[in-house]
Amino acid sequence: PTDSTANRSSTDSVNTTPAPAPEQQKTVPVNVKPNISDLEKVGQTMSVTTFNGDIAKGQEAGEKWVGSPLTVALRFAGEGFDSKNKTVEVESLSGGEVFDKVLVSITEDGYLDDSLRGSMVILRMEEDNGLWKISSAKKVWRCWESRGHTAYNSEPCH
């Protein structure tokens, strides 16, 4: 038998780090913030027509909720707690001192479900004369380990 190190020079290196186990390769760290723009591209489109009609009716009735992008977003996505955590993030898409376009993401994580771990609703909203309407809505979700994808996507969990 020949020594496999005999033909190596002293500057050659050998990688002795073991490859990660298959389950480690699939794991997505919880603290990695997903790219919202990428998720919008793959998200399931949600209809906003009827809800925007409800916003207009609310304005006619003098209801205050139609003047807040946060309240409109929560009413659309659901105000209740169906999961361990619910996070709402709002990013202004307007320039300067104007505040009339926003991107809202509502993330729920830790559902009491054997396959679905969490979901995210992504809303693009615009203000017009004191009224906030939804211009687009997308939904993505993530699965528990071994029940499908662990990163947000629109593929079903199993």
Summary of the structure (lengths in Angstrom):
residues: 158
radius of gyration: 23.2
end to end distance: 50.8
largest distance: 89.6
contacts: 372
relative contact order: 0.18
helix: 23%
strand: 29%
